Amino acid sequence: MPISAQPGFVSYLLRLGDDRLVLGHRLSEWCGHGPILEEDIALANVALDLVGEATLLLKLAGETESAGRNEDALAYFRDSTEYRNALIAELPKGDFGFTIVRQFFFSVFSLLQMQALQRSSNAELAGIAAKAVKEAKYHVRHSAQWVVTLGDGTEESHARAQAAVDELWRYTGELFLTDAVEQEVASAGLGVDASTLAEPWHAQVEEILRRATLTVPPVSYMQRGGRDGRHTEHLGHMLSEMQIVARSHPGATW
């Protein structure tokens, strides 16, 4: 069986693409609403990076699936139960502190994931990962700097950043869950077992939180479900806005 025909490979690509598409859309909601002009532009650029990565990953998923669905069809004509993003990506944008902490958590994960995927036995995925690594390095640097600025800043900025850490921490565990899909692509050399990224992720994240004078909350239960299509109500609301033009004018081109 060709490596690109592995049954779980399409599902794996959808996970990669959906994480970035959904989070990119959430970040785009800050356009015109950033706390300062420079940061408004920075968030928009990160959003564009993520949507660009999602486009390439969903395009590869459609080509691998060979069912006539391209990246646009996968983005705009799937319902929420067909999306495979982690729950952390779909939560409402919240305040600036919430957005920054979430972006930091995901960016560290994404960088580790894409660094590993540069060694994928699928040359196209390896190429996408190599491009994404360059972007993810900036995303980590940018968000980490803001985490420290907010956490070790004023009393209010510290409180908001800590509240964000407390709220988001229980969603981070889902990023590292391993299942049959992860095991299949990892054993075939196509993907990476996300559980192997947990230790370096915790080391990097907790070091920045320490510098930011923020505390890791004592959470014992981790939310999950997104990888299986079980999402919060927030994803459905987001998709209804994101998909309305494409669904109102199916097949239209500009």
N, C-alpha and C positions, 0 to 999 in steps of 0.2 A: 504494500500500500504506500503510495507517495506520501511524504511527510505532510503535505498540505491537505491530504484527504483524511487525516486523523479525525474521528468523529467529534472529539472535544475541542478541536482547534477553533472552529467557528464560535462556539460558546465562549472560549477564552478571549478571542478577539473582541467579541461584543462587550465583555467585562471591561477590557482595557479602553475601548472606545467610549462606552457609556459613562464610565467614571469621569472622563475628561470632557465629554459633551455636556453632561449635566452640571458639573462644577463650573465649566466655562460659562454656561448660561447664567448661573447664579452670580458669578463675578461681573458679568455684563450688566447686571441690574444696578451696579454702582456708577455706570457711565452718567456723568452729569451730576452725581451726588457725592463724590468723594470729599473728604474733609479739607483737602487743599488741591489746587489744580494739578500739581506734579503727581500727586498720588492718584488722582482721578485718571490721569493718562497711564500711569503705571499699572493700575488694576485692569484697565481696558486692554493693555498690551498682554498681560498675563492671560486674560480671557481669550484673546485671539490666538495665543500660543496653544492653549488647551483645545480650543475648537479646531484649530489646524491639525493637531495631533489626532483628534477624534475623527476628522475627515479621512485621514490616511488609514487609520485602523479600521474604520467601518467600510471603507472602500475595499480593503483587503479581505474583510469578513465576507462582503458580498461576492467578491470574485471567488473566494474559496468555497462558499456555499453553492455557487452556480445555480441559483434559483431565480435569477432575473432581478434581484434587488441590489441597487447600488447604494452608495452612502446616503443619498438623500432619502431614498425609500426607507432605509433603516432608521434614519433620524426622525422622519416626519410621519411615518405610517405604521409605527408600532405603538401599541397601548402600553400603559405603565407596567402591567404585569409581564410584558415581554422585555422590559428593560432589566439589565443585569448590573447596574451600578451599585456601589456600596452606599448604605443609607447616609453616611456622613456628607456625601456630595449633594444630596437633595434638600437638606434642611434649609429653611429660609435664611437669607443673608444676615439677618440680625443687625447689630451695630458694628462699627468698624473693628472693634476688638474681636468680636466673634468671627468676622470674616478673616481677619489676619491669623488668628490662632488656627482656624480650620485650614487655611491655605498652607500654613507652616506644617501642620500634621500631614496633610496630603502630599505636599511637595517633597518632604523628606522620604516618604514612602515611594513616591513616583520616581525620584532620582535613583534610589536603590533598585527599584524594579527595572527601570530602563537600562541601568548599567549592566544588570544581569542579562537582559534581553538582547544586548548587543552580541551575545554569544549564541543567539537562537540559530537552530539549524535551518530555519526559513530565512533566506537571504533578504527578502523584502521586509519582514518584521525586524530583522537585525538592523537594516538601514533606517527604518522609522525610529527605532530605539536610539540609534547613534545621534540622530538629529534632536530627539527629545531630551537627551542627556544634557546637551548644551543649554537648552531652555530651562530645564529643571534646576540646573545649578544656579541660574539667576533667580529662579523662583524661591529656592531655599534661602539664598543670601538675602533677598529682599524681605521676605516674610520673617526670617529670624531676627533681622535688625529691628523690625517693627515690634516683634514680641518683646525684645529686651527694652526697647524704648518705652513701650506701654507698661510693661510689668514693673520696671524700675523707675517709673516716672512719677506722676502725681498720685495722690491718694485715690482719686477717682479713676484714673487710667489703670492703676494697679487692680482696683476692685473689679473693673469691667473685664480686664484680661483674665483675672482669676476666675470670674464667673464663667467666662467662655471655656477655659480649661476644664472646669468642673462639669459643664454641660456636655462638652464634646468628647471627653475621655472615654465614656462608655460606648462610643461609636467607633473607636479606633481598633478594637479587637477584630472587627469584621474584616479589616484589611488583610489580616494574616491567617484567616481561616483556610484550611486546605480541605479539598474534597476530591471526588473522582475526576473532575475536570482538571484541576490543578495537577493531580498525580499523573494523569495521562499525558498532558503536554510536557510536564517536566521529565518524565521517563523517556519521551520521544526526542528530547532535546529542543523542543519547540518553544517551551515557556519555562517559567521559574515557579517553584513551589513557594508561595507567598509566606509560608510559615518560617522559611529560612531567613526572611528579612526582619523578623520581629526583634531579634537581639540588637542588630546594628541600629535599627530605628529607635528603640528605647534609649540606647546609649547617646545618640545624637540629640534626640528631642529632650531628654531629661537634663542634659548638659546646658542647653539653651534656657530651659525653664529655671534651672538653678541660677544662671546669670541674670535672669529676669526677676529673681526673687519670687518666683511662682512655685506653687506646691502641687505635686501630683496627687490627685484625689484618691482616696481609698475605695475604689470601685471594684466590686467582685463580679458583677454581672455585665456582660457585653451584649449590646443590641446586635441583632443579625436578621437576615431575611432578604436583603437586596439582591444577593447573588442568585437567589431562587425566584425572584420576581415578586417578593412580598415587601411592599414599600409603604412608606408613610403617606398620608393624604396629600402631603406637600408636593410630591412628584406629579400627581395627576393634575393639580392646579397649574404647576409650572408648564407641563406639556401642553395643556389646553391653550396657553398663550403662545408657546413656542411653535406649535404646529398649525395654528389656525389659518394662516395664509396658504400654506401648502395644501391643506385639506379642503379649503374653500375653492381652490383653483388647481385641482389635480392635473398633472401633465403640462401645466403652463411653464413657459420659459420666457426669460427676459434677456 
